[in-house]
Amino acid sequence: MDWLIAPFEVAFVQRALWGGLLVSCVCALAGTWVVVRGMAFLGDAMAHGMLPGVAVAALLGGNLLVGAAVSCAAMAFGVSVLGRSKRFATDTAIGLLFVGMLAAGVIIVSRSQSFAVDLTGFLFGDVLAVRSRDLWYLVAALAVAVVVAVLGHRAFLALSFDPRKAHTLGLRPKLAHAALIGLVTLAIVASFHVVGTLLVFGLLIAPPAAAMYWSDRIPVIMAVAALIGGLSTVGGLVISWHAGTAAGATIAAVAVGAFFLSAIVSALRERFGRVGAASVAALAAVPLVGCGTAEEPAVVEETPHGFVAGAEEMTEAQTRLVVVDAGTGAVRVVDLLTEEVTPVDVALEGAAVQPSPAGSRTGGSPALRLADDGRFAYLSSGDRIHIVDSGAWTVDHGDHRHYYSAPIRSVGAATVPGGASTSNESGVVAAYGDSALATVVLESGATVAFDRVALGEGVVPEPRRIDGIAVPYGERLVVADGTGRVEVRDRDGAPGQVQPETCPAAQGQAVTRRGVVFGCADGALVVAQREGEFVTEKIPYPTPTADRATAFTHRPGSTTLTALAGRDAVWSVDIRTKTWTHTPLADAVAANTAGEGSALLALTRDGVLHGIDPVSGTQTAQVDLLTGPVEGRPVIQVDPNRAYLNDSRARTVHEIAYNDNLRTAREFPLDIEPSLLVEAGL
């Protein structure tokens, strides 16, 4: 029975199970009346009528459930008002409002280029993304539904079969009708996050309809419907886990299948009697007999695929911002999903920290520097490197990814081996990591390597120094040293394969899907692994330039990199097309891009954020983002959905929808100055 138990050993599937069970109970209470009264079309219209409210809530950064409830309530009110007209039937009013609300929602969504992912989740749901907070919402919804169902049972029953008698008995049918619509609204709003609006009727109608084949009493129908919905949830999650199908859609499909199975059994029972139906059911269960044997084989404990000790596997990237105040050394971790801010106690051991001069282009020479390798943030002060575990990371297996969450903590600190001529040369400029190794590139051009497994266990091992810029890639270590030589070494640092191309005055590096990129005096050098062999290719500058790229920024994994080109321009290099683009922009202080057709983002010293077409170089949007001239070391971090920019003066981090005319999606106010910023979890 391992195939049945295995899916529910994972935390997010357990939450999905509880979410599905709670939704099944809520839908059973409301769906029974929907089926009995023939209100399916009204329920369908109300479900799609939620779209405008959800769209507006998403665009304004509000709660989607509140937006859905407001829109659904407006839809119910409209149906109630138009349904009183004697000129046309009630279903005509429902149809008009259905189309009108759906059209309004689509129009709102069409105005936001960044809404596609949210719209997909709205339509089809994501039961595997149910969070603990969502479960409490569902518990509250179930409690309200039970109260309404119990208190309104007599009125609902009379309204369903004889509204005139309900009026005679003083049961107030109009109020009962409104309460019933409210109950349906509650079920739809509570369920759309789990299975989406297009599939919500799989749980709202199919289980009660199936239950009606087994009983004629309303309370029993509700109980059987909840049972069928619960079994559909379990079956749907198991099938989804093993078949790799969409979980919400699979649950809805199983529920609909349960209805047809009930219909078939009911027809057989009417024709052949109970014995015949029982025989058919027994024959259907024959394949399950093989699940049990007289002697069970020995159980072999295997490590589940993707298992990480001390971590919880999640359904989506657990992105977090690590923010540092360069004046005080205070560290905060901002969870971008929950918006919780966690302070981290990092003992800087007396290192001199100092604020950056106001209006400085590079922030002067603050003692603190910050970099991350996707999970760990490395904060340098003097010749010490302090390591913070963001508690979020992604493991990319190529055809699929695993997302993990763990406690946020300070791991410890280590001394830079061999030291440097000045403390600034020991400052970190970049960090890279894989499952076993983490490398931290210093301003001096040297690299410090850590055992990343030990860091994950909360232990800071003795680091080793590598002369040159070293980046882990393809189970090897790619090193560009001070002589311009590029070498692919073993992980232990033993000499390896020297590449034919050189990289004079290497400064700046990045890891993309097409290989490791080094910034050289004459262009960019790409080191890639193809069919087990390492090859190099130079992408020269269009013309010799003194304003070369010395520090690359890009979306993790993207093949388009950006860099400042002196004081008055921005470089972008496309690794796929092997081309450089030089975009003039006066007083640029930070740049980044999501790549692959997205706009080039650049911040100028006056605090204006610019969106620039990467091909033509024309400006597509701009926004006065920062309050006053830029302070400190501004950073633009980009992920697949949003960009993040630190505003030291306002003590705020801005979240930018870069595909929606640079709209500010959210702001994260902090109790410290966010002088330094990295994004982890990608």
Secondary structure as the mmCIF struct_conf table of DSSP 4:
data_model
#
loop_
_struct_conf.conf_type_id
_struct_conf.id
_struct_conf.beg_label_comp_id
_struct_conf.beg_label_asym_id
_struct_conf.beg_label_seq_id
_struct_conf.end_label_comp_id
_struct_conf.end_label_asym_id
_struct_conf.end_label_seq_id
HELX_RH_AL_P HELX_RH_AL_P1 ASP A 2 ILE A 5
HELX_RH_3T_P HELX_RH_3T_P1 ALA A 6 GLU A 9
BEND BEND1 VAL A 10 VAL A 10
HELX_RH_AL_P HELX_RH_AL_P2 ALA A 11 ARG A 37
TURN_TY1_P TURN_TY1_P1 GLY A 38 GLY A 38
HELX_RH_AL_P HELX_RH_AL_P3 ALA A 40 HIS A 48
TURN_TY1_P TURN_TY1_P2 GLY A 49 MET A 50
HELX_RH_AL_P HELX_RH_AL_P4 LEU A 51 LEU A 60
TURN_TY1_P TURN_TY1_P3 GLY A 61 GLY A 61
HELX_RH_AL_P HELX_RH_AL_P5 LEU A 64 LEU A 82
TURN_TY1_P TURN_TY1_P4 GLY A 83 ARG A 84
BEND BEND2 LYS A 86 PHE A 88
HELX_RH_AL_P HELX_RH_AL_P6 THR A 90 SER A 110
TURN_TY1_P TURN_TY1_P5 ARG A 111 ARG A 111
TURN_TY1_P TURN_TY1_P6 GLN A 113 SER A 114
HELX_RH_AL_P HELX_RH_AL_P7 ALA A 116 PHE A 124
HELX_RH_3T_P HELX_RH_3T_P2 VAL A 127 ALA A 129
HELX_RH_AL_P HELX_RH_AL_P8 SER A 132 LEU A 151
TURN_TY1_P TURN_TY1_P7 GLY A 152 GLY A 152
HELX_RH_AL_P HELX_RH_AL_P9 HIS A 153 PHE A 161
HELX_RH_AL_P HELX_RH_AL_P10 PRO A 163 THR A 168
TURN_TY1_P TURN_TY1_P8 LEU A 169 GLY A 170
HELX_RH_AL_P HELX_RH_AL_P11 PRO A 173 VAL A 195
TURN_TY1_P TURN_TY1_P9 THR A 197 VAL A 200
HELX_RH_AL_P HELX_RH_AL_P12 PHE A 201 LEU A 204
TURN_TY1_P TURN_TY1_P10 ILE A 205 ILE A 205
HELX_RH_AL_P HELX_RH_AL_P13 ALA A 206 ALA A 211
TURN_TY1_P TURN_TY1_P11 MET A 212 TRP A 214
BEND BEND3 ASP A 216 ARG A 217
HELX_RH_AL_P HELX_RH_AL_P14 ILE A 218 ALA A 243
TURN_TY1_P TURN_TY1_P12 GLY A 244 GLY A 244
HELX_RH_AL_P HELX_RH_AL_P15 ALA A 247 ALA A 285
HELX_RH_3T_P HELX_RH_3T_P3 VAL A 286 CYS A 291
BEND BEND4 ALA A 294 GLU A 295
HELX_LH_PP_P HELX_LH_PP_P1 GLU A 296 GLU A 301
HELX_LH_PP_P HELX_LH_PP_P2 THR A 303 PRO A 304
TURN_TY1_P TURN_TY1_P13 HIS A 305 GLY A 306
TURN_TY1_P TURN_TY1_P14 ALA A 309 GLY A 310
STRN STRN1 GLU A 312 MET A 314
BEND BEND5 THR A 315 GLU A 316
STRN STRN2 ARG A 320 VAL A 324
TURN_TY1_P TURN_TY1_P15 ALA A 326 THR A 328
STRN STRN3 VAL A 331 ASP A 335
TURN_TY1_P TURN_TY1_P16 LEU A 336 THR A 338
STRN STRN4 VAL A 341 VAL A 344
TURN_TY1_P TURN_TY1_P17 GLU A 349 GLY A 350
HELX_LH_PP_P HELX_LH_PP_P3 PRO A 355 PRO A 357
STRN STRN5 ALA A 358 ALA A 358
TURN_TY1_P TURN_TY1_P18 GLY A 359 GLY A 359
BEND BEND6 ARG A 361 THR A 362
BEND BEND7 GLY A 364 GLY A 364
BEND BEND8 ALA A 367 ALA A 367
STRN STRN6 LEU A 368 ASP A 372
BEND BEND9 ASP A 373 ARG A 375
STRN STRN7 PHE A 376 SER A 381
TURN_TY1_P TURN_TY1_P19 GLY A 382 ASP A 383
STRN STRN8 ARG A 384 ASP A 389
BEND BEND10 GLY A 391 GLY A 391
STRN STRN9 ALA A 392 ASP A 396
BEND BEND11 GLY A 398 ASP A 399
STRN STRN10 ARG A 401 SER A 405
STRN STRN11 ARG A 409 THR A 415
HELX_LH_PP_P HELX_LH_PP_P4 VAL A 416 VAL A 416
TURN_TY1_P TURN_TY1_P20 PRO A 417 GLY A 418
BEND BEND12 SER A 421 THR A 422
TURN_TY1_P TURN_TY1_P21 SER A 423 SER A 423
HELX_RH_3T_P HELX_RH_3T_P4 ASN A 424 SER A 426
BEND BEND13 GLY A 427 GLY A 427
STRN STRN12 VAL A 428 GLY A 433
BEND BEND14 SER A 435 ALA A 436
STRN STRN13 LEU A 437 LEU A 442
TURN_TY1_P TURN_TY1_P22 GLU A 443 SER A 444
BEND BEND15 GLY A 445 GLY A 445
STRN STRN14 THR A 447 ASP A 451
HELX_RH_AL_P HELX_RH_AL_P16 ARG A 452 GLY A 456
TURN_TY1_P TURN_TY1_P23 GLU A 457 GLY A 458
HELX_LH_PP_P HELX_LH_PP_P5 PRO A 461 PRO A 463
STRN STRN15 ARG A 464 ILE A 466
BEND BEND16 ASP A 467 GLY A 468
STRN STRN16 ILE A 469 TYR A 473
TURN_TY1_P TURN_TY1_P24 GLY A 474 GLU A 475
STRN STRN17 ARG A 476 ALA A 480
TURN_TY1_P TURN_TY1_P25 GLY A 482 THR A 483
BEND BEND17 GLY A 484 GLY A 484
STRN STRN18 VAL A 486 ARG A 489
TURN_TY1_P TURN_TY1_P26 ARG A 491 ASP A 492
STRN STRN19 GLN A 497 VAL A 498
HELX_LH_PP_P HELX_LH_PP_P6 GLN A 499 GLN A 499
BEND BEND18 PRO A 500 GLU A 501
TURN_TY1_P TURN_TY1_P27 PRO A 504 ALA A 505
STRN STRN20 GLN A 509 THR A 512
TURN_TY1_P TURN_TY1_P28 ARG A 513 ARG A 514
STRN STRN21 GLY A 515 CYS A 520
TURN_TY1_P TURN_TY1_P29 ALA A 521 ASP A 522
STRN STRN22 GLY A 523 ARG A 530
TURN_TY1_P TURN_TY1_P30 GLU A 531 GLY A 532
STRN STRN23 GLU A 533 PRO A 540
BEND BEND19 PRO A 542 THR A 543
BEND BEND20 ALA A 546 ASP A 547
BEND BEND21 ALA A 551 ALA A 551
STRN STRN24 THR A 553 THR A 553
TURN_TY1_P TURN_TY1_P31 PRO A 556 PRO A 556
STRN STRN25 GLY A 557 GLY A 557
BEND BEND22 THR A 559 THR A 559
STRN STRN26 THR A 560 LEU A 564
TURN_TY1_P TURN_TY1_P32 GLY A 566 ARG A 567
BEND BEND23 ASP A 568 ASP A 568
STRN STRN27 ALA A 569 ASP A 574
TURN_TY1_P TURN_TY1_P33 ILE A 575 LYS A 578
STRN STRN28 THR A 579 PRO A 584
TURN_TY1_P TURN_TY1_P34 ALA A 586 ASP A 587
STRN STRN29 ALA A 588 THR A 593
TURN_TY1_P TURN_TY1_P35 GLU A 596 GLY A 597
HELX_LH_PP_P HELX_LH_PP_P7 SER A 598 ALA A 599
STRN STRN30 LEU A 600 THR A 604
TURN_TY1_P TURN_TY1_P36 ARG A 605 ASP A 606
BEND BEND24 GLY A 607 GLY A 607
STRN STRN31 VAL A 608 ILE A 612
TURN_TY1_P TURN_TY1_P37 PRO A 614 SER A 616
STRN STRN32 GLN A 619 ASP A 624
BEND BEND25 LEU A 626 PRO A 629
STRN STRN33 GLU A 631 GLU A 631
BEND BEND26 GLY A 632 GLY A 632
STRN STRN34 ILE A 636 VAL A 638
BEND BEND27 PRO A 640 ASN A 641
STRN STRN35 ALA A 643 ASP A 647
TURN_TY1_P TURN_TY1_P38 SER A 648 ARG A 651
STRN STRN36 THR A 652 ALA A 657
TURN_TY1_P TURN_TY1_P39 TYR A 658 LEU A 662
STRN STRN37 ARG A 663 PRO A 669
BEND BEND28 ASP A 671 ILE A 672
STRN STRN38 LEU A 676 ALA A 680
#
